[in-house]
Amino acid sequence: MGAGPSRPDSPPVAVTDSLGRHVQIPARVGRVLSLEPEVTRIIVALGAGDRLVGIDFFLRHQDRLFPMLFPASRALPVVSNQGQDLNFELAISLRPDVVFASPSEPAAADAIARRLRTPVAALASVGRFRSLLEEMATIGRVLGRQERAAWLAAHFRDRLSGLAAALGPVRDADAPRVYLSFWGSLLRTPVAYEPVDAARGTNCAAGLLPSYLGTAGATVPIETIIRWDPEVILVQGNYPPGERRVTVESVLGDPRLASVRAVRTGRVHYTFGFWYWWDPALVLVETLYLARLFYPERFPGFDLEAEGNAAYKEFYGVEGAFSALDKVLGCHDWLRK
């Protein structure tokens, strides 16, 4: 597995991860173990997938699109179980130069570093565009893919700038108040979700503290949702229909929510949401989709499938990837309700 060009005496790459940990990573990285799906997707988007030496349980068994984006992943050993616990013996045998972990369990990164005697960086966007782009830049620096990382970040920003121009000015009073039901629970919601912000909505839960450091979720009582009285409710739909524990229909039919404006007006919709953190292409598509959902009159002729396929082609070089995802999730129906 090749690594980016470097001199043998090059200094290590200094990284500050999402937990504020300072990590020294070798200048030449040829073997990468990523336990964080968002990071793994970015590595593939940067064209460095050939350096991956293992894959986590989720990407192998539950992400139906990733094998299409990176077919070589099928040959990689699975290094974690369904609970995302690391198989240390296997991980040690893979001899990684660096390990990328999730920040959702703050003590895990240090524990892995001690056991593997390998630098471990805990990275995730935690619902922030800026953090996602910084994450791309950091991984690009570690893997010697700075130019590709900069190009992807510029493309991401350009698409958001185009969206802002298409939306035009929106007064705060006119921005719909939005509640997000994520992670298979009506009462679990992200405290920061920039696709809603960029689409000129207002996240009702903005400003709440997350339940755990390194995560973006909080649990709220149903009385709080009723008090917030959101104009739009978004249900995480990034699961096959048969696996959704919360559905649009269940929210619309919940007698406790009958007085909520979104339920009274039928503005309850699926959205993609965190799917073990983000896919950088999908979060861009989601933002465009939400803008169309909030302000349909400003986006006539919007084609979700075409937008999705274009984004996946830019990030991964794969044709028709979003169409494949659409067949699993049925997202072509989301804008028809």
C-alpha positions as CSV (number, residue, x, y, z in Angstrom):
1,M,0.0,0.0,0.0
2,G,1.5,3.3,-1.1
3,A,1.9,6.4,1.0
4,G,2.3,10.0,0.0
5,P,5.7,11.3,-0.8
6,S,7.9,12.3,2.1
7,R,11.5,12.3,3.1
8,P,12.6,9.7,5.7
9,D,13.5,12.6,8.1
10,S,10.3,14.5,7.7
11,P,8.8,15.6,11.0
12,P,5.5,14.0,12.2
13,V,2.2,15.6,11.4
14,A,0.7,17.3,14.4
15,V,-3.0,16.9,14.7
16,T,-5.5,18.3,17.2
17,D,-8.5,16.0,17.1
18,S,-12.2,16.5,17.9
19,L,-11.6,15.9,21.6
20,G,-8.8,18.5,21.8
21,R,-6.1,15.8,22.0
22,H,-2.8,16.6,20.4
23,V,-1.6,13.6,18.3
24,Q,1.7,13.2,16.5
25,I,1.3,11.1,13.4
26,P,4.2,9.7,11.3
27,A,4.9,11.8,8.2
28,R,4.7,8.7,6.0
29,V,1.4,6.8,6.5
30,G,0.9,3.7,4.5
31,R,-1.5,1.6,6.6
32,V,-4.7,3.2,8.0
33,L,-7.2,1.7,10.4
34,S,-10.4,3.8,10.5
35,L,-13.1,2.9,13.1
36,E,-15.2,5.9,12.2
37,P,-17.4,5.6,9.1
38,E,-17.3,9.3,8.3
39,V,-13.5,9.3,8.3
40,T,-13.5,6.1,6.2
41,R,-15.7,7.8,3.6
42,I,-13.5,10.8,3.5
43,I,-10.4,8.6,3.0
44,V,-12.1,7.0,0.0
45,A,-13.2,10.4,-1.4
46,L,-9.6,11.6,-1.1
47,G,-8.5,8.6,-3.3
48,A,-6.6,6.9,-0.4
49,G,-8.8,3.9,0.1
50,D,-6.0,1.6,-0.9
51,R,-4.3,2.4,2.5
52,L,-7.2,1.1,4.6
53,V,-6.3,-2.2,6.3
54,G,-9.6,-2.9,8.0
55,I,-13.2,-1.8,8.2
56,D,-15.8,-1.4,10.9
57,F,-18.9,-3.5,11.4
58,F,-21.3,-0.8,10.3
59,L,-19.7,-0.2,6.9
60,R,-19.5,-3.9,6.2
61,H,-22.9,-5.0,7.4
62,Q,-25.3,-2.0,7.4
63,D,-24.2,0.6,4.9
64,R,-25.6,-0.7,1.7
65,L,-24.0,2.0,-0.5
66,F,-20.4,1.9,0.7
67,P,-19.5,-1.3,-1.0
68,M,-20.6,0.3,-4.3
69,L,-18.5,3.4,-3.6
70,F,-15.5,1.4,-2.7
71,P,-15.7,-2.3,-3.9
72,A,-12.3,-3.1,-2.4
73,S,-13.8,-2.8,1.0
74,R,-15.3,-6.3,0.6
75,A,-11.9,-7.8,1.0
76,L,-11.0,-5.9,4.2
77,P,-11.2,-7.6,7.6
78,V,-13.9,-6.4,10.0
79,V,-12.2,-5.1,13.1
80,S,-15.2,-4.3,15.3
81,N,-18.4,-5.9,16.4
82,Q,-22.0,-4.6,16.3
83,G,-21.4,-2.6,19.4
84,Q,-18.4,-1.0,17.7
85,D,-16.0,-2.7,20.2
86,L,-12.5,-3.1,18.6
87,N,-11.0,-6.6,18.2
88,F,-7.6,-5.6,19.6
89,E,-5.8,-8.8,18.6
90,L,-6.8,-8.3,15.0
91,A,-6.1,-4.6,15.0
92,I,-2.6,-5.2,16.3
93,S,-1.9,-7.8,13.6
94,L,-2.8,-5.2,10.9
95,R,0.1,-3.0,12.0
96,P,-1.6,0.4,11.3
97,D,0.5,3.5,11.1
98,V,-2.5,5.5,12.4
99,V,-5.9,4.8,13.8
100,F,-9.0,7.0,13.4
101,A,-11.6,6.6,16.1
102,S,-14.9,8.2,17.0
103,P,-15.0,11.0,19.6
104,S,-18.3,9.7,21.0
105,E,-16.5,7.7,23.7
106,P,-13.9,10.1,25.0
107,A,-11.7,7.6,26.8
108,A,-11.7,5.1,23.9
109,A,-9.0,6.9,21.8
110,D,-6.4,6.9,24.6
111,A,-7.2,3.2,25.4
112,I,-6.7,2.2,21.8
113,A,-3.5,4.1,21.6
114,R,-2.1,2.4,24.7
115,R,-3.1,-1.1,23.5
116,L,-1.9,-0.7,19.9
117,R,1.0,1.6,20.6
118,T,-0.1,3.6,17.6
119,P,-1.2,7.2,17.2
120,V,-5.0,7.5,17.5
121,A,-7.0,10.6,16.3
122,A,-10.7,10.9,17.2
123,L,-12.4,12.8,14.4
124,A,-16.0,13.6,13.6
125,S,-17.9,16.7,12.3
126,V,-20.5,16.5,15.1
127,G,-23.1,18.2,12.8
128,R,-20.9,21.1,11.8
129,F,-19.9,22.0,8.2
130,R,-16.8,23.8,9.4
131,S,-15.7,20.7,11.4
132,L,-16.4,18.5,8.4
133,L,-14.2,20.6,6.1
134,E,-11.5,20.8,8.8
135,E,-11.7,17.0,9.1
136,M,-11.2,16.7,5.3
137,A,-8.2,19.0,5.5
138,T,-6.7,17.1,8.5
139,I,-7.1,13.7,6.9
140,G,-5.7,15.2,3.6
141,R,-2.7,16.4,5.4
142,V,-2.1,13.1,7.2
143,L,-2.4,11.2,3.9
144,G,-0.6,13.6,1.6
145,R,-3.9,14.4,-0.2
146,Q,-4.0,18.1,0.5
147,E,-4.9,19.1,-3.0
148,R,-7.8,16.7,-3.3
149,A,-9.0,17.8,0.1
150,A,-8.9,21.4,-0.8
151,W,-10.8,20.8,-4.0
152,L,-13.6,18.9,-2.3
153,A,-13.8,21.6,0.4
154,A,-14.0,24.3,-2.3
155,H,-16.7,22.4,-4.2
156,F,-18.7,21.9,-1.0
157,R,-18.5,25.7,-0.2
158,D,-19.4,26.6,-3.8
159,R,-22.5,24.5,-3.7
160,L,-23.6,26.1,-0.4
161,S,-22.9,29.5,-1.8
162,G,-25.1,28.7,-4.8
163,L,-27.8,27.5,-2.5
164,A,-27.7,30.7,-0.5
165,A,-28.0,32.8,-3.6
166,A,-31.0,30.7,-4.8
167,L,-32.7,31.1,-1.4
168,G,-32.1,34.8,-1.3
169,P,-32.8,36.7,1.9
170,V,-35.0,35.0,4.5
171,R,-36.1,36.9,7.6
172,D,-35.7,35.0,10.9
173,A,-39.4,35.3,11.5
174,D,-40.1,33.5,8.2
175,A,-37.7,30.6,8.7
176,P,-39.6,27.5,9.7
177,R,-39.1,26.1,13.2
178,V,-37.9,22.5,12.7
179,Y,-37.8,19.5,15.1
180,L,-35.6,16.5,14.2
181,S,-36.4,13.0,15.3
182,F,-33.2,11.0,15.0
183,W,-31.6,7.7,16.0
184,G,-34.7,5.7,16.0
185,S,-36.4,7.7,18.8
186,L,-39.1,10.4,18.7
187,L,-37.4,12.1,21.6
188,R,-33.7,12.0,20.5
189,T,-32.7,15.1,18.5
190,P,-29.4,16.8,17.4
191,V,-28.6,20.0,19.2
192,A,-26.6,21.2,16.1
193,Y,-27.6,20.4,12.6
194,E,-26.3,22.7,9.9
195,P,-28.2,21.3,6.9
196,V,-31.3,22.8,8.6
197,D,-29.5,26.1,9.2
198,A,-28.1,26.3,5.7
199,A,-31.5,25.6,4.3
200,R,-32.8,28.6,6.3
201,G,-34.7,26.6,8.9
202,T,-34.4,27.0,12.7
203,N,-33.5,23.9,14.7
204,C,-35.7,24.0,17.8
205,A,-33.1,22.2,19.8
206,A,-30.2,24.6,19.0
207,G,-28.5,25.7,22.1
208,L,-29.2,22.6,24.2
209,L,-26.3,20.7,25.6
210,P,-25.6,17.2,24.1
211,S,-26.1,14.2,26.3
212,Y,-22.4,13.2,26.0
213,L,-19.2,14.9,25.0
214,G,-18.2,14.3,21.4
215,T,-21.8,13.6,20.3
216,A,-24.5,15.9,18.9
217,G,-27.7,14.3,20.4
218,A,-29.9,15.2,23.4
219,T,-33.1,13.6,24.7
220,V,-36.1,15.9,25.3
221,P,-39.5,15.2,26.9
222,I,-42.5,15.2,24.6
223,E,-43.9,18.1,26.5
224,T,-41.0,20.2,25.2
225,I,-41.7,19.3,21.6
226,I,-45.3,20.3,22.1
227,R,-44.2,23.6,23.7
228,W,-41.8,24.3,20.8
229,D,-44.7,23.7,18.4
230,P,-42.5,23.2,15.3
231,E,-43.7,24.0,11.8
232,V,-41.8,21.1,10.3
233,I,-40.8,17.7,11.8
234,L,-38.0,15.8,10.2
235,V,-37.7,12.0,10.8
236,Q,-34.4,10.3,10.1
237,G,-35.1,8.2,7.0
238,N,-31.6,6.9,6.4
239,Y,-32.8,3.3,7.2
240,P,-34.6,0.9,4.9
241,P,-38.4,1.4,5.4
242,G,-38.8,-1.9,7.3
243,E,-36.1,-0.8,9.8
244,R,-37.5,2.6,10.8
245,R,-38.7,2.7,14.4
246,V,-40.1,6.2,13.9
247,T,-42.0,6.9,10.7
248,V,-43.8,9.8,9.2
249,E,-47.0,7.9,9.7
250,S,-46.4,7.2,13.4
251,V,-45.7,10.9,14.1
252,L,-48.8,12.1,12.1
253,G,-50.9,9.5,14.0
254,D,-49.5,10.2,17.5
255,P,-52.4,11.7,19.6
256,R,-49.9,13.4,21.9
257,L,-48.7,15.5,19.0
258,A,-52.1,16.3,17.5
259,S,-51.9,20.0,18.5
260,V,-48.4,20.5,17.0
261,R,-48.4,22.7,13.9
262,A,-46.3,20.3,11.8
263,V,-48.7,17.5,12.5
264,R,-51.8,19.7,11.9
265,T,-50.5,20.9,8.5
266,G,-48.9,17.6,7.4
267,R,-45.4,18.9,7.3
268,V,-43.8,15.8,8.6
269,H,-41.1,14.5,6.3
270,Y,-38.1,12.1,6.1
271,T,-34.6,13.4,5.9
272,F,-31.3,11.6,5.7
273,G,-29.6,12.6,9.0
274,F,-26.5,11.2,10.6
275,W,-25.9,7.7,9.4
276,Y,-23.0,6.8,11.7
277,W,-22.0,10.4,11.2
278,W,-22.0,11.9,7.7
279,D,-21.2,11.0,4.2
280,P,-19.8,14.2,2.8
281,A,-21.7,13.8,-0.5
282,L,-25.0,12.9,1.1
283,V,-25.0,15.8,3.6
284,L,-24.6,18.2,0.7
285,V,-27.5,16.6,-1.1
286,E,-29.5,16.7,2.1
287,T,-29.0,20.4,2.5
288,L,-30.3,21.0,-1.0
289,Y,-33.2,18.7,-0.3
290,L,-34.2,20.6,2.9
291,A,-34.0,23.9,1.2
292,R,-36.5,22.6,-1.4
293,L,-38.7,21.2,1.4
294,F,-38.8,24.5,3.3
295,Y,-39.1,26.8,0.3
296,P,-40.6,24.7,-2.7
297,E,-41.5,27.8,-4.6
298,R,-37.8,28.8,-4.9
299,F,-36.7,25.5,-6.4
300,P,-39.0,24.6,-9.3
301,G,-38.1,21.5,-11.1
302,F,-35.8,20.3,-8.3
303,D,-34.6,16.7,-9.1
304,L,-33.3,15.0,-5.9
305,E,-32.0,12.0,-7.8
306,A,-30.1,14.0,-10.3
307,E,-28.6,16.2,-7.6
308,G,-27.6,13.1,-5.6
309,N,-26.0,11.3,-8.5
310,A,-24.0,14.5,-9.4
311,A,-22.7,14.9,-5.8
312,Y,-21.6,11.2,-5.5
313,K,-19.8,11.4,-8.8
314,E,-17.9,14.5,-7.7
315,F,-16.9,12.9,-4.3
316,Y,-16.4,9.3,-5.3
317,G,-16.2,9.2,-9.1
318,V,-19.0,6.6,-9.1
319,E,-22.0,6.9,-11.5
320,G,-25.5,6.3,-10.3
321,A,-24.7,5.9,-6.6
322,F,-27.6,8.0,-5.3
323,S,-30.0,6.1,-7.6
324,A,-28.8,2.9,-5.8
325,L,-29.4,4.5,-2.4
326,D,-32.8,5.7,-3.6
327,K,-33.9,2.1,-4.3
328,V,-33.1,1.1,-0.7
329,L,-34.6,4.2,1.0
330,G,-37.4,5.1,-1.4
331,C,-36.3,8.8,-1.2
332,H,-38.0,9.5,-4.6
333,D,-41.2,9.5,-2.7
334,W,-40.1,12.0,0.0
335,L,-40.9,15.1,-2.0
336,R,-44.3,13.8,-3.2
337,K,-46.0,13.9,0.2
